[in-house]
Amino acid sequence: MIRRHALALLVGLVSPCNAALAQSPAVPIFWDEKEQVSRPDLSGRERIRFLTTTDFAPFNFLDANGRLSGFHVDLARAICNELKMAERCQIQALPWPELETALDQRQGEAIIAGLAVTAANREKYAFTRAYLQFPARFLVAKGSPLDEPFDKSLNGKTVGVLAGSAHEKMLAAYFPGAAAKPFDTTGPMLDALRSRQLDAVFGDGMRLSFWLSDAAGSSCCKFAGGPYLASDFLGGGLAIAVRGDDPQLAQAFDFALHEIGVKGIFTELYLRYFPVSFY
């Protein structure tokens, strides 16, 4: 009974995406267009400098010409445009270990690089609401009859999952009827799915979407069911961090993210970098 209730909560967490799921490809929706989000006054600010890295493609990376590129870079620019701060907006790349120090020393105003929204970090920083979350997804072979409700259709089926991962724990908690087969690495697990040695694979939807965008994955397999979000296992998603003494800036970013969402700008950015949607 507890497991069934937990599964209902799990599915309920993805309800903001239900309307998008009817589309192809599906796009996550985190903002209600009817929600009123106020625009803080930033007229007195000389700049907004976003701090990021270059080693987290497709979020932030150097392109073939050595230019800083990626989803986070374009999202930061879109935020600045919404806040009428484009001419005072800067984006600087630093090594990951230097980001927090740079923010603390006021070398920048915000980190947009996937800094974890943990209890410890909340004591130091103010965060925006999540602008992207990473759902768990099932991969199955094309033509497979497996589909929702997966808590029933997976009974006795062999499901590949990375050993020791949050997804392995999540599979055991929410789909106890599945026969989990742990793998140490992703490659052999996906090969086993292609050769029909597995009935399904359960893992990080974003990373699995990259495989589906290649010929090897797209020729054999597809997403089925889901997406599944569970913060206890997968965290709260991506958010922008600012110094704890600057909550107004986080509120301004929330306003901009809301506008980007309801205007369709987020959809365009998402599909630019994730053409095979992981939702």
C-alpha positions in Angstrom: 0.0 0.0 0.0 2.9 2.3 0.8 4.6 1.6 -2.5 1.4 2.3 -4.5 0.9 5.6 -2.7 4.6 6.5 -3.3 4.2 5.7 -7.0 1.1 7.9 -7.2 3.2 10.7 -5.7 6.0 10.0 -8.2 3.7 10.2 -11.2 1.9 13.3 -9.8 5.2 15.1 -9.7 5.4 15.2 -13.5 1.9 16.6 -14.0 3.1 20.0 -15.2 4.4 18.2 -18.2 1.2 16.3 -19.0 0.0 18.8 -21.6 3.4 18.7 -23.3 3.5 14.9 -23.4 0.7 15.0 -26.0 3.2 16.8 -28.3 6.2 15.4 -30.1 8.8 15.9 -28.9 7.6 16.6 -25.3 8.9 19.7 -23.6 8.9 20.2 -19.8 6.7 23.0 -18.4 7.5 24.3 -15.0 5.7 27.7 -15.1 2.0 28.4 -15.1 1.2 31.3 -17.4 -1.5 32.4 -15.0 0.9 32.7 -12.2 1.8 36.3 -11.2 5.5 36.8 -10.7 6.7 40.4 -9.9 9.6 42.1 -11.7 12.1 43.5 -9.2 13.7 46.8 -10.0 17.3 46.2 -11.2 17.9 49.7 -12.5 20.6 50.4 -9.9 22.7 47.4 -10.8 25.9 48.0 -12.8 26.0 44.4 -14.2 24.9 40.8 -13.9 27.8 38.4 -14.4 26.9 34.8 -14.7 29.6 32.3 -13.7 29.7 28.9 -15.5 32.2 26.2 -16.7 33.3 24.8 -20.0 33.1 21.1 -19.3 29.4 20.2 -19.0 28.1 19.8 -22.6 25.6 20.5 -23.8 25.0 23.0 -21.0 28.2 24.9 -21.2 31.2 24.1 -23.5 33.6 25.7 -26.0 32.4 25.3 -29.6 34.6 24.5 -32.6 35.7 28.2 -32.7 36.5 28.3 -29.0 33.5 30.4 -28.1 31.6 29.8 -24.9 28.3 28.0 -25.9 25.6 25.8 -24.5 22.1 25.7 -23.1 23.2 27.6 -19.9 24.9 30.3 -22.0 21.8 30.9 -24.1 19.5 30.8 -21.1 21.6 33.4 -19.3 21.3 35.7 -22.3 17.6 35.2 -22.5 17.3 36.0 -18.8 19.2 39.2 -19.4 17.0 40.2 -22.3 13.9 39.7 -20.2 15.3 41.8 -17.5 16.3 44.6 -19.9 19.9 44.0 -18.8 21.5 42.7 -22.0 24.1 45.5 -22.2 25.1 45.0 -18.6 25.1 41.2 -18.8 28.3 39.1 -18.8 29.1 35.4 -18.8 32.4 34.1 -17.5 33.7 30.6 -17.5 35.9 29.3 -14.7 37.0 25.8 -13.5 34.3 24.2 -11.4 36.3 24.3 -8.1 36.6 28.1 -8.5 33.0 29.0 -9.0 31.8 29.3 -5.4 34.9 31.2 -4.3 34.4 33.6 -7.2 30.8 34.2 -6.3 31.7 34.7 -2.6 34.4 37.2 -3.6 31.8 39.1 -5.8 33.6 38.4 -9.0 30.2 37.4 -10.3 26.6 37.7 -9.3 25.2 34.2 -10.1 26.3 30.6 -10.8 24.6 28.9 -13.7 26.4 25.6 -13.8 24.4 22.9 -12.0 25.4 23.8 -8.4 23.5 21.3 -6.3 20.5 22.7 -4.3 21.3 21.0 -1.0 20.5 22.0 2.5 24.1 23.1 3.1 24.2 25.2 -0.1 20.8 26.8 0.9 22.5 28.1 4.0 25.0 30.0 1.9 23.1 30.9 -1.3 19.7 31.9 -2.5 18.4 29.8 -5.4 15.8 30.3 -8.1 13.1 27.8 -8.7 14.2 24.9 -10.7 14.3 25.5 -14.5 15.0 22.0 -15.5 14.8 18.6 -13.8 16.2 15.2 -14.9 13.6 12.5 -14.9 14.2 8.8 -14.9 13.0 7.0 -18.0 12.6 3.5 -19.3 14.1 2.4 -22.6 12.6 -0.5 -24.4 13.1 -2.1 -27.8 10.9 -0.9 -30.6 7.9 -3.1 -30.8 8.0 -4.0 -27.1 4.6 -4.2 -25.5 5.9 -2.8 -22.2 4.2 0.4 -21.2 2.3 2.0 -18.4 1.4 1.0 -15.8 5.0 -0.1 -15.4 4.6 -1.1 -11.8 2.5 -4.0 -13.2 3.8 -4.6 -16.7 7.4 -5.0 -15.4 6.6 -7.9 -13.1 9.1 -10.6 -13.8 10.8 -8.6 -16.5 14.6 -8.0 -16.6 15.6 -4.4 -16.3 19.1 -3.1 -16.7 20.3 -0.4 -14.4 23.6 1.1 -13.3 24.9 -0.5 -10.2 24.9 1.7 -7.1 23.0 4.5 -8.8 20.0 6.4 -7.6 18.1 4.8 -10.4 18.8 1.3 -9.1 17.4 2.4 -5.7 14.4 4.1 -7.4 13.7 1.0 -9.5 13.6 -1.2 -6.3 11.4 1.2 -4.5 8.8 1.9 -7.1 8.9 -1.1 -9.4 9.6 -4.0 -7.0 8.3 -6.6 -9.4 11.1 -6.0 -11.9 14.1 -8.2 -11.9 16.9 -5.7 -11.8 20.2 -6.5 -13.6 22.9 -4.1 -12.4 25.7 -3.0 -14.8 28.9 -1.3 -14.0 28.9 0.9 -17.1 26.3 2.2 -19.5 27.7 0.8 -22.8 27.3 -2.9 -22.1 23.8 -2.3 -20.6 22.6 -0.6 -23.8 24.2 -3.3 -25.9 22.3 -5.9 -23.9 19.0 -4.0 -24.6 19.8 -3.9 -28.3 20.4 -7.7 -28.4 17.2 -8.2 -26.4 18.9 -9.7 -23.4 17.0 -7.1 -21.4 13.4 -6.2 -21.4 14.1 -2.6 -20.5 16.7 -0.2 -19.2 16.0 2.3 -16.4 18.2 5.4 -16.0 18.8 9.1 -16.5 16.5 10.3 -19.2 18.9 13.1 -20.4 21.8 10.7 -20.9 19.6 8.1 -22.5 18.2 10.7 -24.9 21.7 11.3 -26.3 22.0 7.6 -27.1 18.6 7.7 -28.8 19.8 10.6 -30.9 22.6 8.4 -32.4 21.9 5.8 -35.1 22.7 2.9 -32.8 20.0 3.9 -30.3 17.4 5.3 -32.7 17.4 2.2 -34.9 16.5 -0.2 -32.1 14.9 1.5 -29.1 12.6 4.1 -27.7 11.4 5.7 -24.5 8.3 4.2 -22.9 6.3 5.4 -19.9 7.3 8.2 -17.6 8.9 10.7 -17.2 9.5 10.0 -13.5 10.6 12.7 -11.1 11.4 11.9 -7.5 13.4 14.5 -5.6 14.4 12.0 -2.8 16.3 10.0 -5.4 17.1 12.4 -8.2 17.4 15.8 -6.5 15.5 19.0 -7.1 16.9 19.8 -10.6 18.9 22.8 -11.9 18.6 26.2 -10.4 20.6 29.4 -10.5 22.5 30.3 -7.3 23.2 33.8 -6.0 24.7 35.1 -2.8 22.5 34.7 0.2 22.5 38.4 0.8 21.1 39.1 -2.7 17.6 37.4 -2.7 16.3 40.2 -5.0 18.4 38.9 -7.8 17.0 35.3 -7.4 13.5 36.8 -7.5 14.4 38.7 -10.7 15.7 35.5 -12.3 12.4 33.8 -11.3 10.5 36.5 -13.1 12.6 36.2 -16.2 12.4 32.4 -16.2 8.6 32.6 -15.9 8.5 35.0 -18.9 10.9 32.8 -20.9 8.7 29.8 -20.2 5.3 31.3 -21.1 6.6 33.0 -24.2 7.9 29.7 -25.6 11.6 30.8 -25.5 12.5 28.0 -23.1 10.9 25.5 -25.5 13.1 26.8 -28.3 16.2 26.5 -26.2 15.4 23.1 -24.9 14.8 21.6 -28.3 17.9 23.3 -29.7 20.1 21.3 -27.3 17.9 18.3 -26.6 16.2 17.4 -29.9 15.4 14.0 -28.6 13.4 15.1 -25.5 14.0 13.3 -22.3 10.4 14.1 -21.2 
